[in-house]
Amino acid sequence: MERVIAAQGILSLPPTPQARTFHPLRRRFPFAAARFPSPALSAKVTNQPTHDFISKDRGVAGESQRLFLSTGLYGKQRKAPTFSASAAVPAGGAGFVEGEVEKPKLLGVEITTLKKIIPLGVMFFCILFNYTILRDTKDVLVVTAKGSSAEIIPFLKTWVNLPMAIGFMLLYTKLSNVLSKEALFYTMIFPFIAFFGAFAFLLYPLRDAIHPTALADKLLAALGPSFLGPVAILRIWSFCLFYVMAELWGSVVISVLFWGFANQITTVAEAKEFYPLFGLGANIALIFSGRTVKYFSNLRKNLGPGVDGWAVSLKGMMSIVVLLGLVISAIYWGVNKFVVNDPSLPRSNRKKKEKPKLGMNESLKVLLSSRYVRDLATLVVAYGISINLVEVTWKSKLKAQFPSPNEYSSFMGDFSTMTGIATFTMMLLGRWILRKFGWGVAAMITPTVLLLTGVAFFSLILLSEPLAPVLGSFGMTPLLAAVYVGALQNIFSKSAKYSLFDPCKEMAYIPLDEEMKVKGKAAIDVVCNPLGKSGGALIQQFMILTFGSLANSTPYLGGILLVIVLAWLGAARSLDSQFSPLAKEQLEKEKLLKEKSSVEAATKEETQDLLAEVKLSANGAAHESEAANKVATESPL
């Protein structure tokens, strides 16, 4: 009887069996899946005909099959009807998959996601590593060059950097209409790589031949010392070109090329999870690149007499920039070839939001119509002007303390490293500060830091003679103390900006209604961002041309900084009084919606589970009844 049941169960398989996923223990105890494998997976699939398999000792086969399929949860073997196993084996030995196959993971992250995120992370690290080297080097070149000073920076940012940036973006927009995305990426990044390599090995060694020094001397003598900055742009034009290209690396390669590519290939869920990690990785790149700048700047100590140490350092640093630029391009090529074209990977289905293109008049109307947006705009403008006023004055003192390019570059390497460490730490603390003290305190930390360090910095400059004996007891001159305080001011201001100011600014848009949120952001982009970036430079240009030099205008710059930061603090306090009630109201609405959706989801899930159990139980009972009827019908007894 037992042999007949086993044989009939195998021979009477349906031609297209129905796959079943029901198993009560798997439903109640997911960990028991390994102890209760699928019958189809437990069957040994061979290419032999069915009659060859049956011709063997079917009693032993049937017994072993029953024992295998009915293994208990704790390893005890129990007998079960053979038809329970045989009826689930698909015809032809096809395998059986229970449920959806889980995708392979590494450290809790799907492998398919890591194929995109890891290359993007390496690209971002290389881009930021290069940017730090270029940012430190551009200041060294234009500030320490013969016949130039820190006074060149305001004129350079306004009259060279801004037009070049506009022209570059217009070119990018035009090329994007005729080139593919890959061709556009290479067309944009290869000129940067070629220029930085050519500058170190060709333009810089030929600087004396290509710079119009005699013409610049004649112009300066005719115009007067107040025009030292504008004339210096002509005097060291190749250094100024390097300055502009280094600035464009940040705005074009980082903002346009990298983030455009990242947004193209990542999903929204991946972006929310991994984009914050890119910010932490940026500060790690800042730390390592700062040490690299420091290393190459100190190479001159090991060089013989008569060797241009700065030229050697420049070649070393630009070689790294070129190498990492090629690595960035290679990663981009590899991701496009092996990842983007892989149909198994999830694609981003995000659509770019259409932003209203507001003109200057429309933007001003939006700003004037809302006190909330005006306060937010004040924050943006005040930061841009404040950091510019202090930074240029500090760099003038930095040149006085470190006139050699290598010494200046070495100090900037330390400065970049400390900025990376401080920003990394503040980003970890920023979330805690927002939770513990709220939006208002977090928003006022950045202007408070700028105010305290700015007052200390300008006080050291204005009161250098009375403070000289006190500072001398600590082994410092007033100039060196001003350099250190200015460095701390820049480090803390930038770390507070990245960790607190930027998140608070973006959070302030959230409570606004949809129309004001979109139009207010567009108005700030049109009016306030350019005003904040160039406002400080325009003020310094006016002061230099009026008082003759940056040093003579220092007291007035300190007064302007004080007024702007106090206005910043007032705007932050006013915005907090409006933001906090709106944010609290929105949080309560979100909480109610979340509770409502949770109740609905729980009810729906319970209903579905109940229906599924009823259906599966009915199917199981019907299957067992059918198998029992078949046994009773086919049995010779």
Secondary structure as the mmCIF struct_conf table of DSSP 4:
data_model
#
loop_
_struct_conf.conf_type_id
_struct_conf.id
_struct_conf.beg_label_comp_id
_struct_conf.beg_label_asym_id
_struct_conf.beg_label_seq_id
_struct_conf.end_label_comp_id
_struct_conf.end_label_asym_id
_struct_conf.end_label_seq_id
HELX_RH_AL_P HELX_RH_AL_P1 GLU A 2 LEU A 11
TURN_TY1_P TURN_TY1_P1 SER A 12 SER A 12
BEND BEND1 PRO A 15 THR A 16
HELX_LH_PP_P HELX_LH_PP_P1 PRO A 17 ALA A 19
HELX_RH_AL_P HELX_RH_AL_P2 PRO A 24 ARG A 28
HELX_RH_3T_P HELX_RH_3T_P1 PRO A 30 ALA A 33
TURN_TY1_P TURN_TY1_P2 ALA A 34 ARG A 35
BEND BEND2 PHE A 36 PHE A 36
HELX_RH_AL_P HELX_RH_AL_P3 PRO A 39 SER A 42
BEND BEND3 ALA A 43 ALA A 43
HELX_LH_PP_P HELX_LH_PP_P2 LYS A 44 VAL A 45
BEND BEND4 ASN A 47 GLN A 48
HELX_RH_AL_P HELX_RH_AL_P4 THR A 50 ILE A 54
TURN_TY1_P TURN_TY1_P3 SER A 55 SER A 55
BEND BEND5 LYS A 56 LYS A 56
HELX_RH_AL_P HELX_RH_AL_P5 ARG A 58 LEU A 69
TURN_TY1_P TURN_TY1_P4 SER A 70 SER A 70
STRN STRN1 THR A 71 THR A 71
TURN_TY1_P TURN_TY1_P5 LEU A 73 TYR A 74
BEND BEND6 GLY A 75 GLY A 75
STRN STRN2 GLN A 77 GLN A 77
TURN_TY1_P TURN_TY1_P6 THR A 82 THR A 82
HELX_RH_AL_P HELX_RH_AL_P6 PHE A 83 SER A 86
TURN_TY1_P TURN_TY1_P7 ALA A 87 ALA A 88
BEND BEND7 VAL A 89 VAL A 89
HELX_LH_PP_P HELX_LH_PP_P3 PRO A 90 PRO A 90
HELX_RH_3T_P HELX_RH_3T_P2 ALA A 91 GLY A 93
BEND BEND8 GLY A 99 GLY A 99
HELX_LH_PP_P HELX_LH_PP_P4 GLU A 100 PRO A 104
STRN STRN3 LYS A 105 LEU A 106
TURN_TY1_P TURN_TY1_P8 LEU A 107 GLY A 108
STRN STRN4 VAL A 109 GLU A 110
HELX_RH_AL_P HELX_RH_AL_P7 ILE A 111 THR A 144
BEND BEND9 ALA A 145 ALA A 145
TURN_TY1_P TURN_TY1_P9 LYS A 146 GLY A 147
TURN_TY1_P TURN_TY1_P10 ALA A 150 GLU A 151
HELX_RH_AL_P HELX_RH_AL_P8 ILE A 152 LEU A 156
HELX_RH_PI_P HELX_RH_PI_P1 LYS A 157 ASN A 161
HELX_RH_AL_P HELX_RH_AL_P9 LEU A 162 SER A 176
TURN_TY1_P TURN_TY1_P11 ASN A 177 VAL A 178
BEND BEND10 LEU A 179 LEU A 179
HELX_RH_AL_P HELX_RH_AL_P10 LYS A 181 ALA A 198
HELX_RH_PI_P HELX_RH_PI_P2 PHE A 199 LEU A 203
TURN_TY1_P TURN_TY1_P12 TYR A 204 LEU A 206
HELX_RH_AL_P HELX_RH_AL_P11 ARG A 207 ILE A 210
BEND BEND11 HIS A 211 HIS A 211
HELX_RH_AL_P HELX_RH_AL_P12 THR A 213 LEU A 223
HELX_RH_3T_P HELX_RH_3T_P3 PRO A 225 PHE A 227
HELX_RH_AL_P HELX_RH_AL_P13 LEU A 228 ARG A 235
TURN_TY1_P TURN_TY1_P13 ILE A 236 ILE A 236
HELX_RH_AL_P HELX_RH_AL_P14 TRP A 237 LEU A 248
HELX_RH_PI_P HELX_RH_PI_P3 TRP A 249 PHE A 258
HELX_RH_AL_P HELX_RH_AL_P15 TRP A 259 ILE A 265
HELX_RH_AL_P HELX_RH_AL_P16 VAL A 268 SER A 297
HELX_RH_3T_P HELX_RH_3T_P4 ASN A 298 ASN A 302
BEND BEND12 LEU A 303 LEU A 303
HELX_LH_PP_P HELX_LH_PP_P5 GLY A 304 GLY A 304
TURN_TY1_P TURN_TY1_P14 PRO A 305 GLY A 306
HELX_RH_AL_P HELX_RH_AL_P17 GLY A 309 VAL A 335
HELX_RH_PI_P HELX_RH_PI_P4 ASN A 336 VAL A 340
TURN_TY1_P TURN_TY1_P15 ASN A 341 ASN A 341
TURN_TY1_P TURN_TY1_P16 PRO A 343 SER A 344
BEND BEND13 LEU A 345 LEU A 345
HELX_LH_PP_P HELX_LH_PP_P6 LYS A 352 PRO A 356
HELX_RH_AL_P HELX_RH_AL_P18 MET A 360 SER A 369
HELX_RH_AL_P HELX_RH_AL_P19 ARG A 371 GLN A 401
BEND BEND14 SER A 404 SER A 404
HELX_RH_AL_P HELX_RH_AL_P20 PRO A 405 LEU A 462
TURN_TY1_P TURN_TY1_P17 LEU A 463 LEU A 463
HELX_RH_AL_P HELX_RH_AL_P21 SER A 464 GLY A 472
TURN_TY1_P TURN_TY1_P18 SER A 473 GLY A 475
HELX_RH_AL_P HELX_RH_AL_P22 PRO A 478 ALA A 496
HELX_RH_PI_P HELX_RH_PI_P5 LYS A 497 PHE A 501
HELX_RH_AL_P HELX_RH_AL_P23 ASP A 502 MET A 507
TURN_TY1_P TURN_TY1_P19 ALA A 508 PRO A 511
BEND BEND15 LEU A 512 LEU A 512
HELX_RH_AL_P HELX_RH_AL_P24 GLU A 514 ALA A 523
HELX_RH_PI_P HELX_RH_PI_P6 ILE A 524 CYS A 528
HELX_RH_AL_P HELX_RH_AL_P25 ASN A 529 PHE A 547
BEND BEND16 GLY A 548 SER A 549
TURN_TY1_P TURN_TY1_P20 LEU A 550 SER A 553
HELX_RH_AL_P HELX_RH_AL_P26 THR A 554 GLU A 634
#
